[in-house]
Each structure stands twice: as structure tokens, then as C-alpha cells.
């Protein structure tokens, strides 16, 4: 699934609002001048989401996996500090590791 497809249908920006003629959306709270046209747009959008979800469900070909616990992967604070220090060094030195398909000759 292309990331832009996911962002378009499942984005965090909410439903698209269709403003009336002369309205820009700025300064107009959502509960001001409710009309049936906006409800139709919202219902149509929800229908698109249901259809997309059904279409994409066919692409899921695996059983659900357990989500790791939210605990830190580091055994102690010192290990975490060493990791971030090493990562900073790798970034500053512009080091690209071999064996991950990141280099031109891989």
C-alpha cells in the first residue's frame, strides 16, 4: 500500500469540510450553520473509507502478530546513552553500513 494512499484515507486531518459560497473555513466553527449538504459529504466520505478498508483487507495475507511491550529495549540507562552516542557518531560521520542494500554496489 502506498503511504500517500494511507495518508489520504486514514490521515489525521479529519474529514474534508465543504464550505458554503463565500466561506473560507477560517473563523467558522464546525457547529455554525449546519446544513444537510455537509452531512452528505461526511456520509460519502465514510462510505469511501469502508470501501477502501474492504479492498485493502484482501491485501492482508498474514495472521495478526503480537505487539511488543512498550518497555525500553535497553537493559539500563547507560546502554541507551551509548546507543544514542553511537548513532550521533554514525550520522555525523555519514557512515552507511554495508549489507543492507543501501550502497550503490549492493
C-alpha positions as CSV (number, residue, x, y, z in Angstrom):
1,X,0.0,0.0,0.0
2,X,1.4,3.3,-1.0
3,X,2.0,5.7,2.0
4,X,0.1,8.5,0.3
5,X,-2.9,6.3,-0.1
6,X,-2.9,5.5,3.6
7,X,-2.4,9.2,4.5
8,X,-5.3,10.2,2.2
9,X,-7.9,7.8,3.6
10,X,-6.6,7.3,7.1
11,X,-4.9,10.7,7.7
12,X,-5.0,12.6,11.0
13,X,-6.6,15.7,9.5
14,X,-10.2,14.6,9.8
15,X,-13.0,14.9,7.3
16,X,-12.8,17.3,4.5
17,X,-15.2,20.2,5.0
18,X,-17.0,21.7,2.1
19,X,-17.7,25.4,2.8
20,X,-20.6,27.4,1.5
21,X,-20.1,30.1,-1.1
22,X,-18.3,33.0,0.4
23,X,-16.9,31.0,3.4
24,X,-13.2,30.3,3.6
25,X,-13.5,28.0,6.6
26,X,-11.5,30.4,8.7
27,X,-13.5,31.7,11.7
28,X,-16.4,29.4,11.0
29,X,-16.7,26.9,13.9
30,X,-17.9,23.4,12.8
31,X,-21.3,23.8,14.5
32,X,-22.1,27.1,12.8
33,X,-24.7,27.0,10.0
34,X,-25.0,23.2,9.9
35,X,-26.7,22.0,6.7
36,X,-27.7,18.8,5.0
37,X,-25.1,19.1,2.3
38,X,-22.2,18.8,4.7
39,X,-23.8,15.7,6.3
40,X,-24.0,14.1,2.8
41,X,-20.3,14.8,2.3
42,X,-19.4,13.3,5.6
43,X,-21.5,10.1,4.9
44,X,-20.0,9.8,1.4
45,X,-16.5,10.1,2.9
46,X,-17.3,7.4,5.5
47,X,-18.6,5.2,2.7
48,X,-15.3,5.6,0.8
49,X,-13.4,4.6,3.9
50,X,-15.5,1.5,4.3
51,X,-14.9,0.6,0.7
52,X,-11.2,1.2,0.9
53,X,-10.9,-0.9,4.0
54,X,-12.7,-3.8,2.3
55,X,-10.5,-3.5,-0.7
56,X,-7.3,-3.4,1.3
57,X,-8.3,-6.2,3.6
58,X,-7.7,-8.6,0.6
59,X,-4.0,-7.5,0.7
60,X,-3.5,-8.6,4.3
61,X,-2.1,-12.1,4.0
62,X,-0.9,-12.9,7.4
63,X,-2.2,-13.6,10.9
64,X,-2.1,-10.8,13.4
65,X,1.2,-10.5,15.3
66,X,1.7,-9.7,18.9
67,X,2.7,-6.1,19.6
68,X,5.8,-5.8,21.6
69,X,5.5,-4.3,25.1
70,X,6.1,-0.6,25.4
71,X,9.1,-1.1,27.6
72,X,12.6,0.1,26.6
73,X,14.7,-2.4,24.6
74,X,17.7,-1.3,26.6
75,X,18.8,-3.1,29.8
76,X,19.8,0.1,31.5
77,X,20.1,3.9,31.0
78,X,23.8,3.6,30.2
79,X,23.2,1.2,27.3
80,X,20.6,3.6,25.9
81,X,23.1,6.6,26.3
82,X,25.8,4.5,24.5
83,X,23.3,3.7,21.6
84,X,22.4,7.4,21.1
85,X,26.0,8.4,21.3
86,X,27.0,5.8,18.6
87,X,24.1,6.8,16.4
88,X,25.1,10.5,16.6
89,X,28.6,9.5,15.6
90,X,27.3,7.5,12.6
91,X,25.2,10.4,11.5
92,X,27.9,13.0,11.9
93,X,30.5,10.8,10.0
94,X,27.9,10.0,7.3
95,X,28.5,6.3,7.7
96,X,26.4,3.9,5.6
97,X,26.5,0.3,6.8
98,X,27.2,-2.5,4.3
99,X,24.9,-5.4,3.8
100,X,21.6,-3.6,3.9
101,X,21.1,-2.7,0.3
102,X,21.9,1.0,0.9
103,X,25.1,1.3,-1.0
104,X,25.2,1.6,-4.9
105,X,27.1,-1.6,-5.4
106,X,24.8,-3.8,-3.3
